[in-house]
Amino acid sequence: MTYLNIHFAGEVDPLSRAVSYYVFVERGAETFAATLFAVATATATILVGMAQLRVRLGARAVVGFGAWCVALVLCAVFPTDNSPTIQTASGWIHQFAGASLFAALPLAGIALARSLGAQPSWAGTARVVRGLALGGVVLALAYLAARLPDLLWWWQFPGVLDWRSVSGLIQRALFALELAMLLVLATRLLLVSWAAIRAARRPAAEPVVTP
């Protein structure tokens, strides 16, 4: 996603245009879809890894992360319309999936933080995840507010309430925050997994003392 933001800054304004419009630049569709599939796969891998370590995730968190993964795949498969208004079924699916994914992960993060907070080895991670998730909720609401003039096209918004000129920036900040949340979980998962592997190998490495 960083590559797309930098390489195509002249074609897709990162301040006002959504990341979905990268599919309309040269070779952008493949990179955009690959990014979303990679994030969905990474999310599923993190959840499976935590489950294998018997970390209690909580049903709400699992549902939220699952919705995030499904929405990512739908956004990759069904591109938006390259027009001011949504005109095709693919465009509508993309819009609803996009709205779902930006709301699902912050809510899933809040639910997960509640479960992790009750587990001593994950309590510190829970605090970080909760902070990022709450920040995600704020940015998700800000992005919704920025899109209201497009959604409620029949109402004349005052200039001070029209944030469309920075809607792309808000969306990218939200996506970065959500990726940071996944990175925090992945980092903690690697550390805990490595500690478990070392603990399992230590007894075997100790010399056997015979009486």
C-alpha positions as CSV (number, residue, x, y, z in Angstrom):
1,M,0.0,0.0,0.0
2,T,2.9,2.4,0.7
3,Y,4.2,1.7,-2.8
4,L,0.9,2.6,-4.3
5,N,0.6,5.8,-2.2
6,I,4.1,7.0,-3.3
7,H,4.3,5.7,-6.9
8,F,0.8,6.8,-8.0
9,A,0.5,10.0,-5.9
10,G,0.3,12.0,-9.2
11,E,-2.7,10.0,-10.4
12,V,-4.6,9.3,-7.2
13,D,-4.5,12.1,-4.7
14,P,-3.7,10.6,-1.3
15,L,-5.4,13.4,0.5
16,S,-8.9,13.3,-1.1
17,R,-9.1,9.9,-3.0
18,A,-9.8,6.5,-1.5
19,V,-7.3,3.8,-1.8
20,S,-9.8,1.8,-3.9
21,Y,-9.1,4.0,-6.9
22,Y,-5.6,2.5,-7.3
23,V,-7.3,-0.3,-9.3
24,F,-7.7,2.2,-12.2
25,V,-4.0,3.0,-12.6
26,E,-1.5,0.9,-14.6
27,R,-0.8,-2.4,-12.8
28,G,-2.4,-1.0,-9.7
29,A,-5.3,-3.5,-9.6
30,E,-2.9,-6.5,-9.2
31,T,-0.9,-4.8,-6.4
32,F,-4.0,-3.5,-4.6
33,A,-5.7,-7.0,-4.7
34,A,-2.5,-8.7,-3.6
35,T,-2.2,-6.3,-0.7
36,L,-5.7,-7.0,0.5
37,F,-5.3,-10.8,0.1
38,A,-2.0,-10.7,2.0
39,V,-3.5,-8.7,4.9
40,A,-6.5,-11.1,5.1
41,T,-4.1,-14.1,5.1
42,A,-1.9,-12.5,7.8
43,T,-4.8,-11.8,10.0
44,A,-6.1,-15.4,9.8
45,T,-2.5,-16.7,10.5
46,I,-2.3,-14.5,13.6
47,L,-5.6,-15.8,14.9
48,V,-4.7,-19.4,14.3
49,G,-1.3,-19.0,15.9
50,M,-2.8,-17.4,19.0
51,A,-5.4,-20.2,19.2
52,Q,-2.7,-22.8,19.0
53,L,-1.0,-21.2,22.0
54,R,-4.4,-21.5,23.8
55,V,-4.8,-17.7,24.0
56,R,-8.5,-16.9,24.8
57,L,-9.7,-14.7,21.9
58,G,-13.4,-14.4,22.7
59,A,-16.3,-15.0,20.3
60,R,-16.9,-11.3,19.5
61,A,-13.2,-10.8,18.6
62,V,-13.2,-13.9,16.3
63,V,-16.4,-12.7,14.6
64,G,-15.0,-9.2,14.1
65,F,-11.7,-10.4,12.7
66,G,-13.6,-12.8,10.5
67,A,-15.7,-10.0,9.1
68,W,-12.6,-7.9,8.5
69,C,-11.0,-10.8,6.5
70,V,-14.2,-11.4,4.4
71,A,-14.5,-7.7,3.7
72,L,-10.9,-7.5,2.6
73,V,-11.5,-10.3,0.1
74,L,-14.7,-8.7,-1.2
75,C,-13.0,-5.4,-1.7
76,A,-10.2,-7.1,-3.7
77,V,-12.6,-9.2,-5.8
78,F,-15.2,-6.4,-6.5
79,P,-13.7,-3.1,-7.5
80,T,-15.4,0.2,-7.0
81,D,-16.8,2.3,-9.8
82,N,-14.6,5.0,-11.4
83,S,-17.3,7.6,-11.2
84,P,-18.8,10.1,-8.8
85,T,-21.7,7.8,-8.0
86,I,-22.0,4.1,-7.6
87,Q,-23.5,2.5,-10.7
88,T,-22.8,-1.2,-10.6
89,A,-23.4,-4.2,-8.3
90,S,-19.6,-4.5,-8.0
91,G,-19.4,-0.9,-6.8
92,W,-22.1,-1.4,-4.2
93,I,-20.5,-4.6,-2.9
94,H,-17.2,-2.8,-2.6
95,Q,-18.7,0.2,-0.8
96,F,-20.5,-2.0,1.8
97,A,-17.5,-4.2,2.2
98,G,-15.2,-1.2,2.7
99,A,-17.5,0.3,5.3
100,S,-17.6,-3.1,7.1
101,L,-13.8,-3.6,7.2
102,F,-13.0,-0.2,8.6
103,A,-15.5,-0.7,11.3
104,A,-15.0,-4.4,12.0
105,L,-11.3,-4.3,13.0
106,P,-11.4,-1.5,15.6
107,L,-14.5,-3.2,17.3
108,A,-12.7,-6.6,17.1
109,G,-9.6,-5.0,18.7
110,I,-11.7,-3.7,21.6
111,A,-13.3,-7.1,22.1
112,L,-9.9,-8.9,21.9
113,A,-8.2,-6.4,24.3
114,R,-10.9,-7.3,26.9
115,S,-10.1,-11.0,26.6
116,L,-6.3,-10.5,26.5
117,G,-6.4,-8.2,29.5
118,A,-7.4,-11.2,31.7
119,Q,-4.4,-13.2,30.6
120,P,-1.2,-12.1,32.4
121,S,1.2,-12.8,29.5
122,W,-0.9,-10.7,27.1
123,A,-2.0,-7.9,29.4
124,G,0.6,-5.4,28.1
125,T,-0.4,-6.2,24.5
126,A,-4.0,-5.8,25.5
127,R,-3.4,-2.2,26.5
128,V,-1.7,-1.3,23.3
129,V,-4.3,-3.0,21.2
130,R,-7.1,-1.2,23.1
131,G,-5.5,2.1,22.5
132,L,-5.0,1.5,18.8
133,A,-8.6,0.1,18.5
134,L,-10.1,3.2,20.2
135,G,-8.0,5.4,17.8
136,G,-9.4,3.3,15.0
137,V,-13.0,4.0,16.1
138,V,-12.3,7.7,16.2
139,L,-10.8,7.7,12.7
140,A,-13.6,5.4,11.4
141,L,-16.2,7.9,12.6
142,A,-14.2,10.8,11.0
143,Y,-14.0,8.9,7.7
144,L,-17.8,8.4,7.8
145,A,-18.3,12.1,8.5
146,A,-16.0,12.9,5.5
147,R,-18.1,10.7,3.2
148,L,-21.5,12.0,4.3
149,P,-21.6,14.7,1.5
150,D,-21.3,11.9,-1.1
151,L,-23.8,9.6,0.7
152,L,-26.3,12.4,1.3
153,W,-25.8,14.1,-2.0
154,W,-29.2,15.8,-1.9
155,W,-28.2,17.9,1.1
156,Q,-26.0,21.0,0.9
157,F,-23.3,20.6,3.5
158,P,-21.7,23.7,4.9
159,G,-18.1,24.1,4.0
160,V,-16.8,23.6,7.5
161,L,-18.5,20.1,7.6
162,D,-17.3,19.1,4.1
163,W,-14.2,17.0,4.8
164,R,-14.0,15.3,1.4
165,S,-10.7,17.1,0.6
166,V,-9.0,15.1,3.4
167,S,-11.1,11.9,3.3
168,G,-8.3,10.0,1.6
169,L,-5.8,11.0,4.3
170,I,-8.2,9.9,7.0
171,Q,-8.8,6.6,5.3
172,R,-5.1,5.9,5.0
173,A,-4.4,6.9,8.6
174,L,-7.2,4.5,9.7
175,F,-5.7,1.7,7.5
176,A,-2.2,2.3,9.0
177,L,-3.6,2.2,12.5
178,E,-5.3,-1.1,11.8
179,L,-2.2,-2.6,10.3
180,A,-0.3,-1.4,13.4
181,M,-2.7,-3.3,15.5
182,L,-2.0,-6.5,13.5
183,L,1.7,-5.9,13.8
184,V,1.5,-5.6,17.6
185,L,-0.3,-8.9,17.8
186,A,2.1,-10.6,15.3
187,T,5.1,-9.4,17.3
188,R,3.8,-10.6,20.6
189,L,2.8,-13.9,19.0
190,L,6.3,-14.4,17.7
191,L,7.9,-13.6,21.1
192,V,5.5,-15.9,23.0
193,S,6.0,-18.7,20.5
194,W,9.8,-18.4,20.6
195,A,9.7,-18.5,24.4
196,A,7.5,-21.6,24.3
197,I,9.9,-23.3,21.9
198,R,12.9,-22.5,24.1
199,A,11.1,-23.7,27.2
200,A,10.3,-27.0,25.4
201,R,13.8,-27.6,24.3
202,R,15.6,-26.7,27.6
203,P,14.9,-29.9,29.5
204,A,16.1,-32.0,26.6
205,A,19.4,-30.0,26.5
206,E,20.1,-30.5,30.1
207,P,22.6,-33.3,30.9
208,V,21.2,-36.4,32.5
209,V,22.7,-37.0,35.9
210,T,22.9,-40.7,36.9
211,P,23.0,-41.6,40.6
